[in-house]
Amino acid sequence: MEIKNSTKNKITKLNRIKTKCPVCKKRSIDPFTPFCSKKCSNSDLIKWLSNENYINLDLE
């Protein structure tokens, strides 16, 4: 099965969209997306593990 050129262009455009790092607001970098660095990635993970960040599922 072959992907048409128009579909390929749409896929690559989506991959190029850059977001800002949720921790420091710098531009995100590919290996760490959505973060800008390993440091920010680890910082966010520590916040989740220490319950600083959580998702409130209280529906009442």
N, CA, C and O atoms as a printed pandas DataFrame, in Angstrom:
     atom_number atom_name residue_name chain_id  residue_number  x_coord  y_coord  z_coord
0              1         N          MET        A               1    0.840   -1.179    0.000
1              2        CA          MET        A               1    0.000    0.000    0.000
2              3         C          MET        A               1    0.889    1.247    0.000
3              4         O          MET        A               1    1.828    1.343    0.790
4              5         N          GLU        A               2    0.595    2.181   -0.869
5              6        CA          GLU        A               2    1.410    3.374   -1.016
6              7         C          GLU        A               2    0.639    4.609   -0.554
7              8         O          GLU        A               2   -0.548    4.754   -0.846
8              9         N          ILE        A               3    1.306    5.476    0.152
9             10        CA          ILE        A               3    0.676    6.703    0.633
10            11         C          ILE        A               3    0.833    7.773   -0.442
11            12         O          ILE        A               3    1.920    7.958   -0.988
12            13         N          LYS        A               4   -0.234    8.460   -0.737
13            14        CA          LYS        A               4   -0.193    9.523   -1.740
14            15         C          LYS        A               4    0.625   10.707   -1.220
15            16         O          LYS        A               4    0.747   10.906   -0.012
16            17         N          ASN        A               5    1.173   11.476   -2.134
17            18        CA          ASN        A               5    2.001   12.632   -1.757
18            19         C          ASN        A               5    1.249   13.637   -0.895
19            20         O          ASN        A               5    1.818   14.192    0.045
20            21         N          SER        A               6    0.000   13.874   -1.197
21            22        CA          SER        A               6   -0.757   14.852   -0.406
22            23         C          SER        A               6   -0.893   14.409    1.052
23            24         O          SER        A               6   -0.850   15.230    1.968
24            25         N          THR        A               7   -1.055   13.114    1.250
25            26        CA          THR        A               7   -1.147   12.590    2.613
26            27         C          THR        A               7    0.204   12.686    3.318
27            28         O          THR        A               7    0.258   13.006    4.505
28            29         N          LYS        A               8    1.280   12.416    2.612
29            30        CA          LYS        A               8    2.617   12.528    3.190
30            31         C          LYS        A               8    2.878   13.951    3.665
31            32         O          LYS        A               8    3.420   14.155    4.751
32            33         N          ASN        A               9    2.498   14.926    2.863
33            34        CA          ASN        A               9    2.716   16.324    3.238
34            35         C          ASN        A               9    1.949   16.692    4.493
35            36         O          ASN        A               9    2.469   17.420    5.338
36            37         N          LYS        A              10    0.743   16.214    4.633
37            38        CA          LYS        A              10   -0.056   16.509    5.818
38            39         C          LYS        A              10    0.580   15.901    7.061
39            40         O          LYS        A              10    0.604   16.523    8.124
40            41         N          ILE        A              11    1.092   14.690    6.925
41            42        CA          ILE        A              11    1.716   14.006    8.065
42            43         C          ILE        A              11    2.979   14.744    8.500
43            44         O          ILE        A              11    3.180   14.960    9.695
44            45         N          THR        A              12    3.818   15.127    7.569
45            46        CA          THR        A              12    5.046   15.812    7.952
46            47         C          THR        A              12    4.763   17.184    8.545
47            48         O          THR        A              12    5.502   17.625    9.426
48            49         N          LYS        A              13    3.725   17.872    8.095
49            50        CA          LYS        A              13    3.386   19.163    8.670
50            51         C          LYS        A              13    2.966   19.003   10.121
51            52         O          LYS        A              13    3.312   19.842   10.952
52            53         N          LEU        A              14    2.238   17.958   10.442
53            54        CA          LEU        A              14    1.829   17.723   11.826
54            55         C          LEU        A              14    3.023   17.453   12.712
55            56         O          LEU        A              14    3.053   17.888   13.863
56            57         N          ASN        A              15    4.017   16.734   12.187
57            58        CA          ASN        A              15    5.202   16.417   12.964
58            59         C          ASN        A              15    6.046   17.658   13.255
59            60         O          ASN        A              15    6.803   17.674   14.225
60            61         N          ARG        A              16    5.925   18.682   12.439
61            62        CA          ARG        A              16    6.738   19.882   12.597
62            63         C          ARG        A              16    6.164   20.873   13.595
63            64         O          ARG        A              16    6.845   21.824   13.978
64            65         N          ILE        A              17    4.941   20.669   14.018
65            66        CA          ILE        A              17    4.332   21.591   14.969
66            67         C          ILE        A              17    5.087   21.491   16.296
67            68         O          ILE        A              17    5.178   20.417   16.891
68            69         N          LYS        A              18    5.614   22.598   16.739
69            70        CA          LYS        A              18    6.365   22.618   17.989
70            71         C          LYS        A              18    5.504   23.216   19.088
71            72         O          LYS        A              18    4.717   24.134   18.858
72            73         N          THR        A              19    5.670   22.687   20.258
73            74        CA          THR        A              19    4.933   23.192   21.404
74            75         C          THR        A              19    5.921   23.787   22.398
75            76         O          THR        A              19    7.136   23.649   22.253
76            77         N          LYS        A              20    5.382   24.438   23.389
77            78        CA          LYS        A              20    6.231   24.987   24.437
78            79         C          LYS        A              20    6.293   24.006   25.598
79            80         O          LYS        A              20    5.321   23.314   25.902
80            81         N          CYS        A              21    7.422   23.964   26.219
81            82        CA          CYS        A              21    7.636   23.098   27.373
82            83         C          CYS        A              21    6.689   23.522   28.500
83            84         O          CYS        A              21    6.623   24.707   28.828
84            85         N          PRO        A              22    5.955   22.575   29.097
85            86        CA          PRO        A              22    5.028   22.936   30.167
86            87         C          PRO        A              22    5.729   23.385   31.455
87            88         O          PRO        A              22    5.099   23.990   32.322
88            89         N          VAL        A              23    7.005   23.099   31.582
89            90        CA          VAL        A              23    7.740   23.460   32.801
90            91         C          VAL        A              23    8.363   24.856   32.688
91            92         O          VAL        A              23    8.149   25.705   33.553
92            93         N          CYS        A              24    9.133   25.090   31.619
93            94        CA          CYS        A              24    9.874   26.358   31.513
94            95         C          CYS        A              24    9.423   27.247   30.351
95            96         O          CYS        A              24    9.903   28.372   30.212
96            97         N          LYS        A              25    8.515   26.759   29.526
97            98        CA          LYS        A              25    7.929   27.511   28.397
98            99         C          LYS        A              25    8.883   27.743   27.229
99           100         O          LYS        A              25    8.584   28.548   26.347
100          101         N          LYS        A              26   10.031   27.052   27.205
101          102        CA          LYS        A              26   10.912   27.117   26.039
102          103         C          LYS        A              26   10.334   26.218   24.952
103          104         O          LYS        A              26    9.399   25.455   25.196
104          105         N          ARG        A              27   10.888   26.312   23.774
105          106        CA          ARG        A              27   10.430   25.482   22.659
106          107         C          ARG        A              27   10.827   24.029   22.901
107          108         O          ARG        A              27   11.957   23.747   23.300
108          109         N          SER        A              28    9.897   23.112   22.659
109          110        CA          SER        A              28   10.182   21.690   22.883
110          111         C          SER        A              28   11.134   21.152   21.818
111          112         O          SER        A              28   11.205   21.672   20.705
112          113         N          ILE        A              29   11.858   20.107   22.183
113          114        CA          ILE        A              29   12.829   19.476   21.289
114          115         C          ILE        A              29   12.436   18.015   21.118
115          116         O          ILE        A              29   11.983   17.366   22.061
116          117         N          ASP        A              30   12.616   17.508   19.903
117          118        CA          ASP        A              30   12.115   16.191   19.529
118          119         C          ASP        A              30   12.342   15.041   20.509
119          120         O          ASP        A              30   11.359   14.409   20.896
120          121         N          PRO        A              31   13.536   14.733   20.927
121          122        CA          PRO        A              31   13.622   13.531   21.766
122          123         C          PRO        A              31   12.923   13.654   23.115
123          124         O          PRO        A              31   12.665   12.649   23.777
124          125         N          PHE        A              32   12.615   14.891   23.523
125          126        CA          PHE        A              32   12.001   15.104   24.831
126          127         C          PHE        A              32   10.579   15.649   24.750
127          128         O          PHE        A              32    9.997   15.994   25.778
128          129         N          THR        A              33   10.015   15.733   23.566
129          130        CA          THR        A              33    8.677   16.316   23.372
130          131         C          THR        A              33    7.693   15.724   24.352
131          132         O          THR        A              33    7.658   14.501   24.489
132          133         N          PRO        A              34    6.912   16.490   25.024
133          134        CA          PRO        A              34    6.617   17.912   24.912
134          135         C          PRO        A              34    7.551   18.802   25.728
135          136         O          PRO        A              34    7.289   19.996   25.872
136          137         N          PHE        A              35    8.620   18.250   26.255
137          138        CA          PHE        A              35    9.547   19.028   27.069
138          139         C          PHE        A              35   10.715   19.524   26.236
139          140         O          PHE        A              35   10.913   19.067   25.110
140          141         N          CYS        A              36   11.485   20.446   26.773
141          142        CA          CYS        A              36   12.627   20.994   26.040
142          143         C          CYS        A              36   13.920   20.257   26.371
143          144         O          CYS        A              36   14.888   20.327   25.615
144          145         N          SER        A              37   13.936   19.561   27.487
145          146        CA          SER        A              37   15.164   18.875   27.892
146          147         C          SER        A              37   14.843   17.727   28.845
147          148         O          SER        A              37   13.716   17.573   29.315
148          149         N          LYS        A              38   15.851   16.947   29.107
149          150        CA          LYS        A              38   15.723   15.845   30.058
150          151         C          LYS        A              38   15.477   16.399   31.467
151          152         O          LYS        A              38   14.745   15.805   32.260
152          153         N          LYS        A              39   16.083   17.517   31.758
153          154        CA          LYS        A              39   15.912   18.146   33.073
154          155         C          LYS        A              39   14.445   18.490   33.327
155          156         O          LYS        A              39   13.915   18.188   34.397
156          157         N          CYS        A              40   13.787   19.119   32.354
157          158        CA          CYS        A              40   12.372   19.476   32.520
158          159         C          CYS        A              40   11.494   18.230   32.571
159          160         O          CYS        A              40   10.514   18.176   33.313
160          161         N          SER        A              41   11.856   17.248   31.784
161          162        CA          SER        A              41   11.107   15.991   31.792
162          163         C          SER        A              41   11.170   15.337   33.175
163          164         O          SER        A              41   10.152   14.900   33.713
164          165         N          ASN        A              42   12.350   15.279   33.729
165          166        CA          ASN        A              42   12.522   14.691   35.061
166          167         C          ASN        A              42   11.842   15.523   36.142
167          168         O          ASN        A              42   11.280   14.980   37.093
168          169         N          SER        A              43   11.896   16.820   35.993
169          170        CA          SER        A              43   11.243   17.710   36.951
170          171         C          SER        A              43    9.738   17.448   36.986
171          172         O          SER        A              43    9.141   17.375   38.060
172          173         N          ASP        A              44    9.136   17.309   35.823
173          174        CA          ASP        A              44    7.705   17.030   35.748
174          175         C          ASP        A              44    7.381   15.660   36.347
175          176         O          ASP        A              44    6.388   15.510   37.058
176          177         N          LEU        A              45    8.209   14.675   36.064
177          178        CA          LEU        A              45    8.002   13.337   36.612
178          179         C          LEU        A              45    8.058   13.350   38.140
179          180         O          LEU        A              45    7.242   12.704   38.798
180          181         N          ILE        A              46    9.003   14.073   38.694
181          182        CA          ILE        A              46    9.121   14.174   40.155
182          183         C          ILE        A              46    7.872   14.803   40.758
183          184         O          ILE        A              46    7.407   14.377   41.815
184          185         N          LYS        A              47    7.327   15.817   40.086
185          186        CA          LYS        A              47    6.098   16.452   40.590
186          187         C          LYS        A              47    4.941   15.451   40.610
187          188         O          LYS        A              47    4.164   15.414   41.564
188          189         N          TRP        A              48    4.832   14.645   39.561
189          190        CA          TRP        A              48    3.760   13.642   39.530
190          191         C          TRP        A              48    3.952   12.590   40.611
191          192         O          TRP        A              48    2.992   12.194   41.272
192          193         N          LEU        A              49    5.177   12.139   40.793
193          194        CA          LEU        A              49    5.443   11.086   41.778
194          195         C          LEU        A              49    5.287   11.579   43.217
195          196         O          LEU        A              49    4.980   10.790   44.111
196          197         N          SER        A              50    5.492   12.853   43.441
197          198        CA          SER        A              50    5.345   13.405   44.788
198          199         C          SER        A              50    3.948   13.992   45.028
199          200         O          SER        A              50    3.709   14.647   46.042
200          201         N          ASN        A              51    3.050   13.754   44.102
201          202        CA          ASN        A              51    1.652   14.209   44.185
202          203         C          ASN        A              51    1.483   15.725   44.156
203          204         O          ASN        A              51    0.461   16.234   44.616
204          205         N          GLU        A              52    2.451   16.446   43.634
205          206        CA          GLU        A              52    2.267   17.884   43.431
206          207         C          GLU        A              52    1.318   18.111   42.262
207          208         O          GLU        A              52    0.519   19.047   42.275
208          209         N          ASN        A              53    1.409   17.255   41.258
209          210        CA          ASN        A              53    0.488   17.275   40.115
210          211         C          ASN        A              53   -0.415   16.074   40.231
211          212         O          ASN        A              53    0.046   14.969   40.515
212          213         N          TYR        A              54   -1.679   16.279   40.016
213          214        CA          TYR        A              54   -2.600   15.150   40.036
214          215         C          TYR        A              54   -3.833   15.501   39.226
215          216         O          TYR        A              54   -4.098   16.671   38.949
216          217         N          ILE        A              55   -4.568   14.499   38.857
217          218        CA          ILE        A              55   -5.822   14.677   38.133
218          219         C          ILE        A              55   -6.947   14.435   39.116
219          220         O          ILE        A              55   -7.040   13.367   39.721
220          221         N          ASN        A              56   -7.793   15.426   39.270
221          222        CA          ASN        A              56   -8.899   15.327   40.208
222          223         C          ASN        A              56  -10.054   14.585   39.527
223          224         O          ASN        A              56  -10.634   15.089   38.565
224          225         N          LEU        A              57  -10.380   13.407   40.017
225          226        CA          LEU        A              57  -11.462   12.611   39.433
226          227         C          LEU        A              57  -12.738   12.675   40.262
227          228         O          LEU        A              57  -13.651   11.870   40.081
228          229         N          ASP        A              58  -12.787   13.625   41.156
229          230        CA          ASP        A              58  -13.969   13.794   41.983
230          231         C          ASP        A              58  -15.095   14.371   41.118
231          232         O          ASP        A              58  -15.063   15.548   40.759
232          233         N          LEU        A              59  -16.067   13.557   40.793
233          234        CA          LEU        A              59  -17.138   13.956   39.874
234          235         C          LEU        A              59  -18.356   14.503   40.591
235          236         O          LEU        A              59  -19.335   14.871   39.942
236          237         N          GLU        A              60  -18.322   14.564   41.874
237          238        CA          GLU        A              60  -19.483   15.072   42.614
238          239         C          GLU        A              60  -19.455   16.559   42.759
239          240         O          GLU        A              60  -20.361   17.138   43.357
